[in-house]
Amino acid sequence: MNKGRILVVEDEKKISEIVKGYLEKEGFLVTVAQTGQKAISTIKAGFDLIILDLMLPDMDGEDICQTIRKDSDIPIIMLTAKSGEEERIKGLGIGADDYVVKPFSPRELVARVKALLRRLKGSNETISFNKGDLVMDPFRFEARKNGSPVVLTPTEFKLLQCLAEHPGQIFSRLQLVNVILGYDFEGYDRTIDAHIKNVRHKIEEDPKNPLYIKTVYGIGYKFIGQPDED
């Protein structure tokens, strides 16, 4: 059974073969690209998720991610030897949905792939806030701000959906990690903060004076938008 198409962008043959093998055992169709240029040209074939190495022979993975994000919200998991927290935050800030550090467990990587793809299976009805200013369609993973489309990554949408479906409820960063990522993640404070910053930039008129996502200092975040009546 085909569970989805995955593009693995990795120049180390041994690693790509291991990742490909584990994913195929789980029913995924896997394509491997060993260079950034090959990845950019191959993505046009249509994939459900990308596993992207940051250190490639011809291009930086960050540049590839930014190129992809110009016209696609496909889920991206960065795979890299860069283990610093600032590197993780940078990756998330340019549009990655997750970050896996080498050396890694192939089984954990597969688990993260599954968790990320599960976010795409929304089933709720359209919800709107502040007299139609913000509209969300979880079924299509689409959002509109003042009538215009808002491009959110799957992680960003799931984060906003979680908060919006529980207006006024305070969520700790750890709670949001469990809901959004589905597993314990080292450095979760900065991870959630980076995603919140991205979402605010896209839906708030003034991110410093938010109308939708409020910071509850010392605890986490809560949604303060006013739900519209049906």
LUMKE-7322 format. One record per atom (N, C-alpha, C): residue in three letters; x, y, z. Coordinates in steps of 0.001 Angstrom, whole numbers, padded with zeros to 6 digits, always signed. Layout:
N
ALAXYZ;...
# end
This chain:
230
MET+000837-001194+000000;MET+000000+000000+000000;MET+000875+001248+000000;ASN+000618+002180-000927;ASN+001379+003403-001033;ASN+000912+004413+000019;LYS+001779+004723+000986;LYS+001422+005656+002041;LYS+001828+007088+001717;GLY+002472+007282+000569;GLY+002881+008620+000177;GLY+004213+008601-000550;ARG+004495+009696-001263;ARG+005741+009828-002018;ARG+006693+010754-001274;ILE+007912+010292-001087;ILE+008898+011055-000323;ILE+010162+011268-001159;LEU+010663+012504-001136;LEU+011915+012833-001797;LEU+013005+012964-000737;VAL+014035+012140-000850;VAL+015175+012187+000070;VAL+016328+012883-000640;VAL+016736+014039-000114;VAL+017827+014809-000712;VAL+019056+014611+000170;GLU+019946+013743-000268;GLU+021094+013332+000554;GLU+022212+012855-000370;ASP+023424+013416-000203;ASP+024524+013051-001090;ASP+025325+011857-000584;GLU+025166+011491+000696;GLU+025873+010323+001219;GLU+025066+009065+000891;LYS+025608+008258+000007;LYS+024877+007105-000527;LYS+024445+006140+000569;LYS+025320+005872+001530;LYS+024985+004917+002585;LYS+023773+005389+003382;ILE+023769+006681+003724;ILE+022658+007228+004498;ILE+021369+007206+003687;SER+021442+007614+002433;SER+020231+007647+001602;SER+019656+006253+001408;GLU+020530+005255+001283;GLU+020055+003884+001107;GLU+019366+003374+002369;ILE+019917+003717+003530;ILE+019305+003291+004792;ILE+017941+003939+004966;VAL+017886+005250+004744;VAL+016620+005972+004883;VAL+015595+005442+003887;LYS+016013+005252+002667;LYS+015121+004737+001626;LYS+014580+003362+002011;GLY+015459+002498+002512;GLY+015053+001151+002882;GLY+014023+001139+003995;TYR+014250+001923+005030;TYR+013316+001978+006163;TYR+011962+002534+005738;LEU+011978+003573+004906;LEU+010722+004171+004461;LEU+009942+003228+003554;GLU+010651+002537+002688;GLU+009970+001616+001777;GLU+009349+000446+002533;LYS+009987+000016+003623;LYS+009408-001057+004436;LYS+008072-000625+005042;GLU+007895+000687+005223;GLU+006656+001222+005790;GLU+005629+001563+004716;GLY+005949+001260+003455;GLY+004976+001461+002389;GLY+005081+002771+001632;PHE+006162+003537+001843;PHE+006339+004806+001134;PHE+007063+004579-000192;LEU+006751+005413-001169;LEU+007485+005435-002428;LEU+008570+006488-002301;VAL+009825+006096-002484;VAL+010947+006986-002195;VAL+011791+007264-003435;THR+012102+008542-003631;THR+013015+008976-004676;THR+014186+009673-004016;VAL+015416+009406-004487;VAL+016614+010002-003908;VAL+017238+010984-004893;ALA+017585+012160-004393;ALA+018319+013160-005163;ALA+019609+013462-004416;GLN+020754+013419-005112;GLN+022048+013586-004446;GLN+022597+015002-004531;THR+021914+015885-005256;THR+022340+017279-005348;THR+021131+018194-005190;GLY+021423+019444-004883;GLY+020350+020412-004730;GLY+019635+020690-006038;GLN+020395+020818-007113;GLN+019786+021084-008416;GLN+018860+019946-008836;LYS+019295+018716-008575;LYS+018466+017562-008899;LYS+017188+017579-008068;ALA+017291+017972-006809;ALA+016119+018023-005937;ALA+015107+019039-006443;ILE+015586+020235-006803;ILE+014698+021295-007261;ILE+013973+020901-008541;SER+014684+020217-009442;SER+014042+019795-010688;SER+013126+018595-010479;THR+013474+017737-009514;THR+012696+016521-009274;THR+011400+016810-008534;ILE+011378+017834-007682;ILE+010202+018107-006859;ILE+008965+018378-007701;LYS+009169+018800-008933;LYS+008038+019089-009812;LYS+007206+017845-010103;ALA+007787+016672-009861;ALA+007056+015422-010101;ALA+005954+015211-009079;GLY+006037+015915-007964;GLY+004985+015831-006946;GLY+005329+014863-005831;PHE+005499+015390-004612;PHE+005820+014574-003450;PHE+004971+015009-002257;ASP+004862+014116-001266;ASP+004094+014420-000061;ASP+004980+014973+001054;LEU+006303+014741+000947;LEU+007219+015187+001990;LEU+008645+015134+001467;ILE+009491+016031+001988;ILE+010900+016064+001608;ILE+011775+015901+002844;ILE+012774+015013+002757;ILE+013810+014900+003774;ILE+015046+015538+003162;LEU+015490+016638+003739;LEU+016503+017488+003108;LEU+017784+017595+003928;ASP+018885+017093+003364;ASP+020192+017260+003998;ASP+020647+018703+003769;LEU+021265+019316+004780;LEU+021674+020709+004651;LEU+023045+020884+004011;MET+023856+019830+004009;MET+025217+019955+003474;MET+025345+019117+002197;LEU+025098+019776+001071;LEU+025136+019122-000226;LEU+026310+019662-001045;PRO+026772+018937-002055;PRO+027968+019353-002799;PRO+027794+020607-003641;ASP+026572+020908-004053;ASP+026387+022037-004973;ASP+025616+023218-004382;MET+024797+022975-003353;MET+023975+024032-002779;MET+023800+023809-001283;ASP+023586+024889-000548;ASP+023237+024760+000863;ASP+021782+024335+000983;GLY+021522+023446+001951;GLY+020153+023000+002145;GLY+019218+024148+002481;GLU+019731+025162+003217;GLU+018906+026322+003552;GLU+018412+027032+002293;ASP+019297+027148+001289;ASP+018913+027801+000033;ASP+017851+026984-000702;ILE+017996+025664-000646;ILE+017011+024792-001295;ILE+015661+024949-000617;CYS+015677+024965+000713;CYS+014435+025106+001473;CYS+013736+026411+001122;GLN+014482+027494+001063;GLN+013898+028786+000743;GLN+013351+028809-000680;THR+014041+028153-001595;THR+013564+028075-002981;THR+012247+027316-003058;ILE+012168+026206-002339;ILE+010944+025404-002318;ILE+009796+026187-001709;ARG+010076+026922-000631;ARG+009033+027646+000085;ARG+008452+028825-000697;LYS+009112+029232-001764;LYS+008592+030334-002570;LYS+007253+029989-003208;ASP+007042+028704-003504;ASP+005780+028335-004163;ASP+005223+026998-003697;SER+005686+026496-002556;SER+005186+025210-002079;SER+005189+025156-000557;ASP+004152+024499+000009;ASP+004100+024298+001463;ASP+004308+022834+001822;ILE+004949+022086+000926;ILE+005222+020674+001171;ILE+006005+020514+002472;PRO+005664+019533+003313;PRO+006404+019319+004561;PRO+007876+019024+004301;ILE+008748+019637+005099;ILE+010190+019458+004951;ILE+010808+019079+006293;ILE+011549+017974+006300;ILE+012336+017579+007467;ILE+013803+017785+007111;MET+014477+018640+007857;MET+015901+018864+007614;MET+016717+017773+008292;LEU+017695+017267+007575;LEU+018559+016192+008073;LEU+019995+016693+007998;THR+020659+016838+009143;THR+021951+017508+009114;THR+022840+017143+010297;ALA+024118+017410+010139;ALA+025085+017207+011221;ALA+025192+018445+012088;LYS+024555+019530+011686;LYS+024582+020772+012466;LYS+023661+020611+013668;SER+024244+020518+014854;SER+023446+020195+016034;SER+023153+021382+016947;GLY+023712+022551+016639;GLY+023512+023713+017495;GLY+022075+024181+017509;GLU+021650+024706+018660;GLU+020277+025171+018794;GLU+019978+026291+017814;GLU+020934+027201+017605;GLU+020712+028308+016679;GLU+020503+027799+015257;GLU+021190+026724+014903;GLU+021009+026143+013573;GLU+019593+025595+013421;ARG+019085+024983+014497;ARG+017722+024456+014453;ARG+016714+025580+014273;ILE+016887+026642+015054;ILE+015959+027760+014980;ILE+016014+028410+013603;LYS+017213+028518+013039;LYS+017354+029085+011703;LYS+016601+028240+010678;GLY+016753+026918+010790;GLY+016071+026024+009863;GLY+014561+026150+009942;LEU+014040+026202+011155;LEU+012601+026349+011338;LEU+012132+027711+010860;GLY+012984+028714+011037;GLY+012613+030064+010654;GLY+012477+030249+009158;ILE+013173+029449+008361;ILE+013066+029588+006906;ILE+012054+028614+006312;GLY+011317+027914+007179;GLY+010203+027128+006663;GLY+010250+025636+006847;ALA+011282+025104+007513;ALA+011312+023659+007761;ALA+010268+023300+008817;ASP+009757+022077+008746;ASP+008752+021625+009700;ASP+009356+020815+010830;ASP+010536+020242+010605;ASP+011190+019448+011632;ASP+012677+019418+011329;TYR+013460+018969+012313;TYR+014917+019040+012233;TYR+015495+017799+012900;VAL+016191+016949+012147;VAL+016777+015720+012671;VAL+018298+015805+012550;VAL+018987+015558+013668;VAL+020441+015704+013718;VAL+021135+014359+013523;LYS+022163+014359+012684;LYS+022997+013169+012504;LYS+023982+013056+013670;PRO+024321+011854+014106;PRO+023724+010573+013708;PRO+022319+010423+014269;PHE+021480+009717+013549;PHE+020085+009613+013947;PHE+019613+008168+013856;SER+018491+007911+014477;SER+017865+006596+014394;SER+016920+006575+013195;PRO+017117+005673+012234;PRO+016210+005591+011090;PRO+014763+005368+011522;ARG+014570+004615+012588;ARG+013210+004348+013065;ARG+012571+005624+013606;GLU+013373+006450+014278;GLU+012844+007723+014767;GLU+012505+008630+013598;LEU+013345+008631+012569;LEU+013072+009451+011389;LEU+011764+009042+010739;VAL+011542+007739+010623;VAL+010285+007245+010051;VAL+009100+007692+010907;ALA+009268+007650+012229;ALA+008200+008072+013127;ALA+007876+009549+012921;ARG+008899+010356+012703;ARG+008683+011781+012479;ARG+007995+012020+011136;VAL+008367+011244+010137;VAL+007707+011347+008831;VAL+006220+011055+008967;LYS+005894+009994+009674;LYS+004490+009621+009859;LYS+003725+010696+010628;ALA+004351+011240+011675;ALA+003701+012269+012486;ALA+003427+013511+011660;LEU+004377+013879+010817;LEU+004230+015076+009989;LEU+003127+014880+008950;LEU+003073+013721+008343;LEU+002052+013463+007324;LEU+000656+013357+007927;ARG+000572+012911+009180;ARG-000744+012830+009819;ARG-001395+014201+009942;ARG-000577+015240+010021;ARG-001134+016583+010158;ARG-001923+017014+008927;LEU-001671+016377+007808;LEU-002338+016775+006574;LEU-003767+016256+006490;LYS-004152+015398+007416;LYS-005463+014759+007331;LYS-006479+015468+008224;GLY-006680+016746+007981;GLY-007677+017490+008742;GLY-009084+017073+008346;SER-010039+017243+009246;SER-011411+016811+008941;SER-012461+017736+009545;ASN-012058+018880+010125;ASN-013023+019761+010751;ASN-013619+020751+009761;GLU-014723+021392+010168;GLU-015364+022368+009316;GLU-014622+023697+009386;THR-014916+024562+008410;THR-014305+025886+008371;THR-014681+026680+009617;ILE-013713+027382+010190;ILE-013953+028222+011354;ILE-013426+029619+011058;SER-014083+030640+011627;SER-013655+032011+011370;SER-013658+032820+012658;PHE-012884+033907+012637;PHE-012702+034728+013836;PHE-012691+036214+013477;ASN-013037+037013+014485;ASN-013012+038470+014358;ASN-013773+038947+013116;LYS-015056+038511+013050;LYS-015971+038913+011971;LYS-015428+038572+010584;GLY-014868+037365+010490;GLY-014398+036877+009195;GLY-013014+037336+008801;ASP-012327+038014+009708;ASP-010984+038496+009377;ASP-010012+037339+009157;LEU-010138+036297+009987;LEU-009300+035107+009850;LEU-010204+033896+009667;VAL-010007+033172+008576;VAL-010810+031987+008269;VAL-009883+030801+008073;MET-010229+029674+008713;MET-009418+028471+008599;MET-010252+027312+008093;ASP-009679+026542+007172;ASP-010325+025350+006647;ASP-009399+024165+006911;PRO-009570+023479+008053;PRO-008687+022363+008411;PRO-008715+021215+007402;PHE-009844+021035+006720;PHE-009939+019935+005761;PHE-008972+020132+004604;ARG-008835+021382+004160;ARG-007952+021700+003044;ARG-006609+022264+003493;PHE-006430+022431+004808;PHE-005215+023036+005342;PHE-004982+024403+004711;GLU-006056+025203+004669;GLU-005979+026533+004081;GLU-006432+027582+005087;ALA-005865+028770+004985;ALA-006262+029889+005836;ALA-006340+031149+004987;ARG-007235+032063+005398;ARG-007370+033340+004703;ARG-007387+034456+005739;LYS-006676+035515+005423;LYS-006618+036685+006285;LYS-007179+037876+005509;ASN-008296+038428+006010;ASN-008938+039556+005342;ASN-009231+039230+003880;GLY-009617+037978+003638;GLY-009983+037544+002299;GLY-008841+037054+001425;SER-007601+037231+001875;SER-006439+036817+001077;SER-005833+035528+001628;PRO-005357+034644+000758;PRO-004759+033387+001215;PRO-003527+033626+002090;VAL-003395+032810+003118;VAL-002218+032849+003985;VAL-001461+031540+003785;VAL-000209+031633+003371;VAL+000589+030427+003128;VAL+001238+029985+004431;LEU+000737+028884+004986;LEU+001275+028320+006219;LEU+001840+026935+005936;THR+002957+026608+006556;THR+003471+025248+006455;THR+002548+024335+007262;PRO+002591+023023+007039;PRO+001754+022111+007826;PRO+001919+022278+009330;THR+003158+022462+009783;THR+003391+022642+011215;THR+002768+023936+011712;GLU+002932+025009+010960;GLU+002356+026292+011344;GLU+000835+026216+011393;PHE+000234+025546+010412;PHE-001223+025437+010384;PHE-001721+024627+011568;LYS-001058+023507+011851;LYS-001477+022661+012962;LYS-001360+023406+014286;LEU-000320+024190+014433;LEU-000134+024989+015639;LEU-001262+026002+015785;LEU-001561+026716+014710;LEU-002642+027703+014745;LEU-003985+027030+014981;GLN-004203+025887+014358;GLN-005455+025155+014528;GLN-005640+024720+015978;CYS-004573+024205+016587;CYS-004644+023762+017973;CYS-005059+024901+018892;LEU-004448+026050+018711;LEU-004775+027196+019549;LEU-006169+027724+019254;ALA-006513+027830+017962;ALA-007796+028415+017568;ALA-008986+027567+017998;GLU-008814+026263+018065;GLU-009911+025384+018456;GLU-010157+025407+019957;HIS-009259+026079+020701;HIS-009414+026190+022155;HIS-009172+027637+022575;PRO-009989+028576+022066;PRO-009770+029990+022385;PRO-009799+030256+023880;GLY-008811+031015+024335;GLY-008728+031362+025748;GLY-007967+030373+026594;GLN-007740+029154+026074;GLN-007016+028143+026849;GLN-005513+028364+026716;ILE-004818+028322+027845;ILE-003373+028508+027830;ILE-002683+027170+027579;PHE-001793+027146+026596;PHE-001012+025955+026285;PHE+000446+026224+026625;SER+001059+025312+027356;SER+002494+025417+027588;SER+003215+025022+026305;ARG+004480+025365+026213;ARG+005250+024992+025024;ARG+005339+023479+024893;LEU+005493+022796+026007;LEU+005586+021341+025963;LEU+004280+020723+025476;GLN+003149+021264+025905;GLN+001852+020771+025431;GLN+001733+020947+023927;LEU+002193+022082+023431;LEU+002114+022337+021996;LEU+003020+021399+021219;VAL+004187+021095+021774;VAL+005080+020132+021130;VAL+004399+018776+021023;ASN+003756+018334+022107;ASN+003092+017033+022101;ASN+001953+016984+021098;VAL+001229+018098+020972;VAL+000102+018149+020025;VAL+000595+018251+018590;ILE+001556+019131+018360;ILE+002004+019419+017004;ILE+002967+018374+016465;LEU+003982+018030+017261;LEU+005008+017118+016780;LEU+004766+015672+017182;GLY+004045+015471+018269;GLY+003666+014119+018651;GLY+004751+013329+019350;TYR+005822+013988+019797;TYR+006879+013284+020504;TYR+007711+014310+021255;ASP+008515+013831+022205;ASP+009397+014723+022946;ASP+010480+015248+022021;PHE+010759+016534+022119;PHE+011727+017167+021225;PHE+012646+018056+022036;GLU+013933+017798+022014;GLU+014899+018585+022773;GLU+014935+020014+022236;GLY+014920+020974+023145;GLY+014933+022361+022717;GLY+013567+022863+022301;TYR+012502+022265+022884;TYR+011144+022583+022440;TYR+010767+024040+022643;ASP+011312+024704+023682;ASP+010974+026106+023935;ASP+011220+026955+022701;ARG+012434+026875+022197;ARG+012797+027700+021054;ARG+012102+027241+019784;THR+011833+025944+019687;THR+011144+025434+018506;THR+009758+026039+018375;ILE+008965+025969+019426;ILE+007612+026526+019399;ILE+007665+028037+019212;ASP+008601+028705+019881;ASP+008712+030153+019731;ASP+008970+030546+018284;ALA+009805+029775+017598;ALA+010109+030074+016197;ALA+008862+029925+015330;HIS+008087+028861+015560;HIS+006864+028663+014789;HIS+005833+029755+015087;ILE+005697+030123+016354;ILE+004755+031178+016733;ILE+005130+032487+016042;LYS+006405+032803+016018;LYS+006870+034019+015365;LYS+006491+034013+013888;ASN+006660+032880+013222;ASN+006308+032776+011806;ASN+004815+032971+011591;VAL+004001+032323+012437;VAL+002544+032430+012289;VAL+002086+033866+012525;ARG+002612+034491+013562;ARG+002230+035875+013849;ARG+002556+036797+012680;HIS+003706+036597+012079;HIS+004117+037430+010952;HIS+003120+037321+009799;LYS+002471+036166+009700;LYS+001558+035920+008585;LYS+000112+036312+008852;ILE-000324+036319+010130;ILE-001747+036568+010407;ILE-002014+037835+011214;GLU-000975+038426+011795;GLU-001189+039602+012633;GLU-000875+040885+011871;GLU-001693+041902+012048;GLU-001398+043205+011467;GLU-000158+043795+012134;ASP-000083+043629+013456;ASP+001058+044097+014242;ASP+001473+042972+015179;PRO+002468+042173+014808;PRO+002875+041035+015630;PRO+003225+041398+017065;LYS+003644+042650+017300;LYS+003992+043061+018658;LYS+002754+043346+019502;ASN+001628+043551+018839;ASN+000348+043753+019531;ASN-000682+042811+018916;PRO-000526+041523+019171;PRO-001330+040501+018483;PRO-002809+040532+018834;LEU-003617+040198+017843;LEU-005054+040057+018020;LEU-005472+038598+018091;TYR-004519+037694+017826;TYR-004870+036274+017779;TYR-004063+035411+018752;ILE-002765+035483+018723;ILE-001952+034627+019592;ILE-001235+035484+020621;LYS-001587+035298+021881;LYS-001015+036081+022968;LYS-000016+035245+023757;THR+001103+035849+024103;THR+002093+035199+024956;THR+001677+035324+026417;VAL+001649+034207+027114;VAL+001387+034208+028554;VAL+002740+033965+029203;TYR+003375+035022+029653;TYR+004758+034949+030101;TYR+004959+033935+031223;GLY+005988+033127+031038;GLY+006312+032107+032015;GLY+005530+030822+031852;ILE+004542+030832+030938;ILE+003703+029633+030750;ILE+003697+029171+029298;GLY+003210+030014+028386;GLY+003115+029597+026996;GLY+002311+030570+026162;TYR+001269+030057+025477;TYR+000488+030873+024563;TYR-001004+030548+024662;LYS-001835+031515+024240;LYS-003260+031264+024131;LYS-003828+032050+022958;PHE-004949+031564+022417;PHE-005611+032200+021288;PHE-006659+033173+021808;ILE-006600+034435+021346;ILE-007501+035457+021856;ILE-008433+036008+020787;GLY-008420+035398+019588;GLY-009369+035819+018556;GLY-010794+035475+018965;GLN-011763+036268+018510;GLN-013162+036035+018846;GLN-013836+035166+017800;PRO-014297+033958+018178;PRO-014956+033075+017202;PRO-016245+033712+016687;ASP-016502+033570+015390;ASP-017724+034064+014791;ASP-018840+033040+015020;GLU-020055+033515+015196;GLU-021187+032611+015348;GLU-021528+031964+014028;ASP-022008+030715+014098;ASP-022375+029995+012872;ASP-023554+030665+012180;
# end
